[in-house]
Amino acid sequence: MLDLKKIISSIADAGQKLFKKPKINSNDLESIILLCDELLSNKGIVFGITVARDITNLFQELSSENKLIFFKRINEKYKPNYKEVDNAIKFYVQSQNENNLSKLFDAAEGKRRELFRRMNIAPNGTAIIVKMREDLLKVVEKNKELIYLDNDLTHLFKAWFNPGFLNLEKITWETKALILEKIIKYERVHLMKDMNDLKRRLGEDRRFFSFFHPALEDEPVIFVQVALTKGLGKSIQKIMKPSSDIEKKYDTATFYSISNCQEGLSRVTLGNFLIKRVIFEIQEELPNIKKFGTLSPIPGFVEWFSYCDKKKIKNILGKSNNDMSFLKSADFKIGDTRILDNKEEIIKLVAYYLINEKNLEGFPSGDVTRFHLRNGAVINDIIINADISEAGFKRSFGIMVNYLYELDDIEKNHEDFVNNKKVIYSQQLKKFL
């Protein structure tokens, strides 16, 4: 089988001998910017691979300070030229045809995206550019002008990591050890200490799937973990224990963890495609599984509650006179009996947060809630003491949510949420609102 990376590297070596390039110095910004100019010139594919390899190699050697300056330089240098955009608009208005429209698109795009497209032909180009965006995300919050550079990379990644280019693989104990080690590292929701923790999650009553991209060898892009259960899972600790269902009377697939592995691919939506693909795979393998849902965390709930004043809390709880200030007290810890003593009040607070707290766009403020509702799920139930780990307590006082995927209603629910911002929840939660 042909090794594409070796071929590209060989072409780059040939280009090194055939073409004169600017003298390059390690950790030198002027050298790398000059190479970017060369890469955007039209000197042929062999020369382009050589220069792209030099740029990606040099970038990795830059200090954090120089990486920031590099981002600022290319952001400004290769942004759209407004005069060219104005001229392209005038030509299009005078003669509205596809040729002038194409020229307008090119002018409006500028050269930043084309720079990254050409950098991508370097050996390991895709992986390096993904890591490059990781570096960019670390500084973009304090350097707002770099948002446009980040938008360009996000736009490109949505095309490069289109689900049609991704391979879905079932992860088992027979999967490469290198991949299994990376999965332990990348797990974001319910951390794994070692291979023993992972082995439990690959048992007979579990399913584990991951998307891979051909350009990222042995690198999971995103993965999901599923427990085969009788009804939706209500406790993450029980899910982690060995199965006690000897007769294997499973009727439900409970999705209990989904993790994006590559920080550089944040905001490149892949989870919804993964869940739908996995539902299809499970239906094909296990036709007795009729229900699909999640046991999901509530990452923003504790922070939201910490900012709620007494008046707002009282309005949410209605007639209840229970004092909920203990949730903010220093002595409130895992296993506190006051959680069960105030179960109904806590469910009311969580239900309000999930359903009524909105972001500036009018969608639920919780990102996990938005994710599942956008996929067509229903908020089915709120579970007290579903995660009694320290992480679960810090995240949401140990509370978790069952989102239910009713297969006949997924598309309608998705459209209602996206088009009408309708939050769909179960009948059993209505009494808490």
C-alpha positions as CSV (number, residue, x, y, z in Angstrom):
1,M,0.0,0.0,0.0
2,L,1.3,3.5,-0.9
3,D,2.3,5.6,2.1
4,L,0.9,9.1,1.2
5,K,2.9,10.9,3.9
6,K,6.2,9.4,2.7
7,I,5.3,10.4,-0.9
8,I,4.5,14.0,0.2
9,S,7.7,14.1,2.2
10,S,9.8,12.9,-0.7
11,I,8.2,15.5,-3.0
12,A,9.1,18.1,-0.4
13,D,12.7,16.9,-0.3
14,A,12.9,17.1,-4.1
15,G,11.5,20.6,-4.0
16,Q,14.1,21.6,-1.5
17,K,16.8,20.7,-4.1
18,L,15.1,22.2,-7.2
19,F,14.0,25.6,-5.9
20,K,15.7,28.4,-4.1
21,K,13.9,29.5,-1.0
22,P,14.5,32.4,1.4
23,K,17.0,31.6,4.2
24,I,15.1,30.4,7.2
25,N,16.0,30.8,10.8
26,S,14.4,29.0,13.8
27,N,12.0,31.0,15.9
28,D,12.4,33.9,13.5
29,L,9.1,35.6,12.6
30,E,10.4,37.4,9.5
31,S,11.5,34.1,8.0
32,I,8.1,32.4,8.5
33,I,6.2,35.4,7.1
34,L,8.4,35.5,4.1
35,L,7.7,31.8,3.5
36,C,4.0,32.5,3.8
37,D,4.3,35.0,0.9
38,E,6.2,32.4,-1.1
39,L,3.6,29.8,-0.4
40,L,0.8,32.1,-1.7
41,S,2.8,32.6,-4.9
42,N,2.1,30.3,-7.9
43,K,5.3,28.3,-8.3
44,G,3.9,24.8,-8.6
45,I,2.9,22.0,-6.3
46,V,6.4,20.6,-5.6
47,F,7.7,24.0,-4.5
48,G,4.4,24.5,-2.5
49,I,4.8,21.2,-0.5
50,T,8.4,22.2,0.4
51,V,7.5,25.7,1.6
52,A,4.4,24.4,3.5
53,R,6.6,21.8,5.3
54,D,9.0,24.6,6.3
55,I,6.3,26.8,7.6
56,T,4.6,24.1,9.7
57,N,8.0,23.0,11.1
58,L,9.0,26.5,11.9
59,F,5.7,27.4,13.5
60,Q,6.1,24.5,16.0
61,E,9.4,25.9,17.1
62,L,8.0,29.4,17.8
63,S,7.8,30.6,21.3
64,S,4.3,31.4,22.7
65,E,5.0,35.1,22.4
66,N,6.1,34.7,18.7
67,K,3.1,32.5,18.0
68,L,0.8,35.3,19.1
69,I,2.7,37.8,16.9
70,F,2.5,35.4,14.0
71,F,-1.2,35.1,14.3
72,K,-1.6,38.9,14.4
73,R,0.7,39.4,11.4
74,I,-1.1,36.9,9.1
75,N,-4.5,38.0,10.4
76,E,-3.8,41.6,9.2
77,K,-1.5,40.9,6.2
78,Y,-3.9,38.4,4.5
79,K,-7.3,39.8,5.4
80,P,-9.7,40.9,2.6
81,N,-8.6,44.0,0.7
82,Y,-11.6,46.4,1.1
83,K,-10.9,48.3,-2.1
84,E,-10.8,45.0,-4.1
85,V,-14.1,44.0,-2.5
86,D,-15.6,47.4,-3.5
87,N,-14.4,46.9,-7.0
88,A,-15.7,43.4,-7.2
89,I,-19.1,44.5,-5.9
90,K,-19.2,47.2,-8.6
91,F,-18.4,44.7,-11.4
92,Y,-21.0,42.3,-10.1
93,V,-23.7,45.1,-9.8
94,Q,-22.9,46.2,-13.4
95,S,-23.0,42.6,-14.8
96,Q,-24.6,40.0,-12.6
97,N,-23.0,36.7,-13.8
98,E,-21.3,33.7,-12.2
99,N,-17.8,34.9,-13.2
100,N,-18.2,38.2,-11.4
101,L,-19.9,36.5,-8.5
102,S,-16.9,34.2,-8.2
103,K,-14.5,37.1,-8.2
104,L,-16.5,38.8,-5.5
105,F,-16.3,35.7,-3.3
106,D,-12.6,35.5,-3.8
107,A,-12.1,39.2,-2.9
108,A,-14.4,38.9,0.2
109,E,-12.5,35.8,1.4
110,G,-9.1,37.4,1.4
111,K,-5.9,35.2,1.5
112,R,-6.0,33.8,5.1
113,R,-8.0,30.7,4.2
114,E,-6.0,30.1,1.0
115,L,-2.8,30.3,3.2
116,F,-4.1,27.5,5.4
117,R,-5.3,25.4,2.4
118,R,-1.8,25.5,1.0
119,M,-0.2,24.8,4.4
120,N,-2.4,21.7,4.6
121,I,-0.4,20.0,1.8
122,A,2.6,19.7,4.1
123,P,3.3,16.3,5.6
124,N,1.1,16.0,8.7
125,G,-0.3,19.4,7.6
126,T,-3.9,18.8,8.9
127,A,-2.7,17.7,12.3
128,I,-0.4,20.6,12.7
129,I,-3.0,23.2,11.7
130,V,-5.4,21.6,14.2
131,K,-2.7,22.1,16.9
132,M,-2.2,25.6,15.6
133,R,-5.8,26.5,16.3
134,E,-5.3,25.1,19.8
135,D,-2.6,27.8,20.3
136,L,-4.9,30.4,18.7
137,L,-7.8,29.6,21.1
138,K,-5.5,30.2,24.1
139,V,-5.0,33.9,23.1
140,V,-8.1,34.8,21.1
141,E,-10.1,35.9,24.2
142,K,-7.6,38.6,25.0
143,N,-7.0,39.5,21.4
144,K,-10.4,40.1,19.9
145,E,-9.1,41.0,16.5
146,L,-8.0,37.3,16.1
147,I,-11.7,36.2,16.0
148,Y,-11.7,36.6,12.3
149,L,-8.6,34.4,11.9
150,D,-10.4,31.8,14.2
151,N,-13.5,32.1,12.0
152,D,-11.5,31.3,8.9
153,L,-10.0,28.2,10.5
154,T,-13.4,27.0,11.8
155,H,-14.9,27.5,8.3
156,L,-12.1,25.3,6.8
157,F,-12.3,22.6,9.5
158,K,-16.1,22.3,8.9
159,A,-15.2,21.3,5.3
160,W,-12.1,19.2,6.1
161,F,-13.9,17.3,8.9
162,N,-17.2,16.8,7.2
163,P,-18.7,13.6,8.6
164,G,-18.5,12.1,5.1
165,F,-14.7,12.1,5.5
166,L,-14.7,10.5,8.9
167,N,-14.5,6.8,9.7
168,L,-16.7,5.4,12.5
169,E,-14.9,2.6,14.4
170,K,-16.1,0.5,17.3
171,I,-13.6,0.6,20.1
172,T,-12.9,-2.8,21.8
173,W,-10.2,-4.3,24.0
174,E,-8.6,-5.5,20.8
175,T,-8.1,-1.9,19.5
176,K,-4.5,-0.6,19.2
177,A,-3.0,0.0,22.6
178,L,-1.9,3.5,21.4
179,I,-5.5,4.5,20.7
180,L,-6.7,3.1,24.0
181,E,-4.1,5.1,25.9
182,K,-5.2,8.3,24.0
183,I,-8.9,7.6,24.9
184,I,-8.0,7.5,28.6
185,K,-6.3,10.8,28.2
186,Y,-9.1,12.4,26.1
187,E,-12.0,11.4,28.3
188,R,-13.6,14.7,29.4
189,V,-16.8,13.8,31.3
190,H,-16.1,10.8,33.6
191,L,-12.3,10.5,34.0
192,M,-10.5,7.2,33.7
193,K,-7.5,6.4,36.0
194,D,-6.1,3.5,34.0
195,M,-6.7,0.6,31.6
196,N,-8.8,-1.2,34.2
197,D,-11.3,1.7,34.2
198,L,-11.3,1.6,30.4
199,K,-11.8,-2.2,30.3
200,R,-15.0,-1.9,32.2
201,R,-16.3,0.6,29.6
202,L,-15.6,-1.9,26.9
203,G,-17.5,-4.8,28.4
204,E,-20.3,-6.9,26.9
205,D,-23.0,-4.5,28.1
206,R,-21.2,-1.5,26.7
207,R,-20.6,0.0,23.3
208,F,-17.8,2.5,22.5
209,F,-17.6,4.3,19.2
210,S,-15.2,6.9,17.8
211,F,-14.8,9.0,14.7
212,F,-11.4,9.0,13.0
213,H,-10.1,11.2,10.2
214,P,-7.7,9.8,7.6
215,A,-5.3,12.7,8.0
216,L,-5.0,12.2,11.8
217,E,-3.4,8.7,12.1
218,D,-4.4,6.8,15.3
219,E,-6.0,10.0,16.7
220,P,-9.6,9.8,17.8
221,V,-11.5,12.9,16.8
222,I,-14.6,12.4,19.0
223,F,-15.9,9.4,20.9
224,V,-19.1,8.3,22.7
225,Q,-19.7,5.7,25.4
226,V,-23.0,3.8,25.6
227,A,-24.4,1.5,28.4
228,L,-26.9,-1.2,27.6
229,T,-29.5,-0.8,30.3
230,K,-33.0,-1.7,31.4
231,G,-34.6,1.7,31.0
232,L,-32.6,4.9,31.0
233,G,-29.6,4.8,33.4
234,K,-30.1,6.8,36.6
235,S,-26.7,6.6,38.2
236,I,-23.2,7.0,36.7
237,Q,-21.7,5.0,39.5
238,K,-24.0,2.1,38.8
239,I,-23.1,2.3,35.1
240,M,-19.4,2.1,36.0
241,K,-19.9,-1.1,38.1
242,P,-19.9,-4.6,36.5
243,S,-23.3,-5.6,35.1
244,S,-25.7,-7.4,37.5
245,D,-28.2,-8.2,34.7
246,I,-27.2,-11.9,34.1
247,E,-30.1,-12.5,31.7
248,K,-29.1,-9.4,29.7
249,K,-32.6,-8.0,29.5
250,Y,-31.5,-4.7,28.0
251,D,-34.0,-2.6,26.2
252,T,-32.3,0.8,26.2
253,A,-29.0,2.4,25.1
254,T,-27.9,5.1,27.6
255,F,-25.3,7.4,26.2
256,Y,-23.3,8.5,29.2
257,S,-20.2,10.3,27.9
258,I,-19.3,12.1,24.7
259,S,-15.8,13.7,24.4
260,N,-14.2,15.9,21.8
261,C,-10.6,14.8,21.6
262,Q,-9.0,17.7,19.7
263,E,-9.3,21.1,21.3
264,G,-8.5,22.6,17.9
265,L,-11.8,21.3,16.6
266,S,-14.0,23.0,19.1
267,R,-17.1,24.6,17.5
268,V,-16.8,22.1,14.6
269,T,-20.0,20.2,15.3
270,L,-19.5,16.4,15.1
271,G,-21.3,15.0,18.1
272,N,-24.8,15.1,16.6
273,F,-23.6,13.1,13.6
274,L,-21.8,10.6,15.9
275,I,-24.9,10.0,18.0
276,K,-27.2,9.4,15.0
277,R,-24.6,7.1,13.4
278,V,-24.2,5.1,16.7
279,I,-28.0,4.8,17.1
280,F,-28.1,3.3,13.6
281,E,-25.2,0.9,14.4
282,I,-26.8,-0.3,17.6
283,Q,-30.2,-0.8,15.9
284,E,-28.5,-3.0,13.3
285,E,-26.6,-5.0,15.9
286,L,-29.2,-5.2,18.7
287,P,-32.8,-5.0,17.4
288,N,-34.1,-5.6,21.0
289,I,-32.8,-2.1,21.9
290,K,-35.9,0.1,21.4
291,K,-35.1,3.2,23.5
292,F,-32.2,5.6,23.2
293,G,-31.3,8.4,25.6
294,T,-28.6,9.9,27.8
295,L,-27.4,10.4,31.4
296,S,-25.9,13.8,31.0
297,P,-24.1,16.3,33.2
298,I,-25.2,19.9,33.8
299,P,-21.9,21.8,33.6
300,G,-23.1,25.4,34.2
301,F,-25.7,24.8,36.9
302,V,-23.6,25.4,40.0
303,E,-22.2,28.6,38.6
304,W,-25.6,29.9,37.6
305,F,-27.1,29.1,41.0
306,S,-24.2,30.9,42.8
307,Y,-25.2,34.2,41.1
308,C,-29.0,33.8,41.8
309,D,-30.3,36.2,44.4
310,K,-32.8,35.1,47.1
311,K,-35.7,36.9,45.3
312,K,-35.2,35.0,42.1
313,I,-34.8,31.7,43.9
314,K,-38.1,32.4,45.8
315,N,-39.9,33.2,42.6
316,I,-38.7,29.9,41.0
317,L,-39.7,27.8,44.1
318,G,-43.2,29.4,44.4
319,K,-45.0,28.4,47.6
320,S,-42.1,26.5,49.1
321,N,-40.6,28.1,52.2
322,N,-37.5,25.9,52.2
323,D,-34.3,27.8,52.6
324,M,-32.0,26.7,49.8
325,S,-29.0,28.9,50.9
326,F,-27.3,25.7,52.1
327,L,-26.4,25.0,48.5
328,K,-24.0,28.0,48.7
329,S,-22.6,27.3,52.2
330,A,-19.0,26.2,52.8
331,D,-20.1,23.1,54.7
332,F,-22.2,21.7,51.8
333,K,-20.4,18.5,50.7
334,I,-20.9,15.3,48.8
335,G,-23.6,13.1,50.5
336,D,-25.3,16.0,52.3
337,T,-28.7,14.7,53.4
338,R,-30.2,18.1,52.7
339,I,-30.1,17.3,48.9
340,L,-32.8,14.5,49.3
341,D,-34.6,16.5,52.0
342,N,-35.1,19.3,49.4
343,K,-35.4,17.1,46.3
344,E,-38.5,18.7,44.9
345,E,-37.1,22.2,45.3
346,I,-33.8,21.3,43.7
347,I,-35.6,19.7,40.7
348,K,-37.6,22.9,40.3
349,L,-34.3,24.9,40.2
350,V,-32.7,22.6,37.7
351,A,-35.8,22.5,35.5
352,Y,-35.9,26.3,35.5
353,Y,-32.2,26.5,34.5
354,L,-32.6,23.9,31.7
355,I,-35.8,25.3,30.2
356,N,-36.1,29.0,31.0
357,E,-32.5,30.3,31.3
358,K,-31.6,31.6,27.8
359,N,-28.5,32.9,26.1
360,L,-28.4,36.1,24.0
361,E,-29.7,34.2,20.9
362,G,-32.8,32.9,22.9
363,F,-31.6,29.3,23.2
364,P,-31.0,27.5,26.6
365,S,-27.9,28.7,28.2
366,G,-26.6,25.2,29.0
367,D,-24.4,24.0,26.2
368,V,-25.2,20.3,26.9
369,T,-28.9,21.1,26.8
370,R,-28.5,23.0,23.5
371,F,-26.5,20.1,22.0
372,H,-29.2,17.4,22.8
373,L,-32.2,19.5,21.9
374,R,-30.6,20.6,18.7
375,N,-30.2,16.8,17.9
376,G,-34.0,16.3,18.5
377,A,-34.0,15.0,22.0
378,V,-36.5,15.7,24.8
379,I,-35.6,16.7,28.4
380,N,-37.0,13.6,30.0
381,D,-36.1,13.6,33.7
382,I,-33.9,15.2,36.3
383,I,-32.0,12.8,38.6
384,I,-30.8,13.6,42.1
385,N,-27.5,12.0,43.2
386,A,-26.9,10.6,39.7
387,D,-23.2,11.4,40.0
388,I,-21.9,11.3,43.6
389,S,-18.2,11.8,42.5
390,E,-16.3,15.0,43.5
391,A,-16.4,16.1,39.9
392,G,-20.1,15.5,39.6
393,F,-20.7,17.5,42.8
394,K,-18.7,20.4,41.7
395,R,-20.4,20.4,38.3
396,S,-24.0,20.2,39.4
397,F,-24.3,19.0,43.0
398,G,-24.4,15.5,41.7
399,I,-27.5,16.1,39.6
400,M,-27.8,14.7,36.0
401,V,-30.4,14.8,33.2
402,N,-32.0,12.1,31.1
403,Y,-32.4,13.3,27.5
404,L,-34.6,11.0,25.5
405,Y,-34.3,10.4,21.8
406,E,-37.7,9.3,20.5
407,L,-36.8,8.1,17.1
408,D,-40.2,9.0,15.4
409,D,-40.0,12.6,16.7
410,I,-36.3,13.4,16.3
411,E,-36.6,15.4,13.1
412,K,-39.7,17.4,14.2
413,N,-38.1,18.1,17.6
414,H,-35.0,19.3,15.9
415,E,-36.9,21.7,13.6
416,D,-39.0,23.0,16.4
417,F,-35.9,23.8,18.4
418,V,-33.8,25.3,15.6
419,N,-36.6,27.2,13.9
420,N,-38.8,28.2,16.8
421,K,-36.5,27.8,19.8
422,K,-39.0,25.5,21.4
423,V,-37.6,23.5,24.4
424,I,-39.4,20.2,24.5
425,Y,-39.7,18.4,27.9
426,S,-41.6,15.5,29.3
427,Q,-45.0,15.6,31.0
428,Q,-43.4,14.6,34.3
429,L,-41.4,17.7,34.4
430,K,-44.3,20.1,33.8
431,K,-45.4,20.0,37.4
432,F,-42.0,21.5,38.5
433,L,-42.4,24.6,36.3
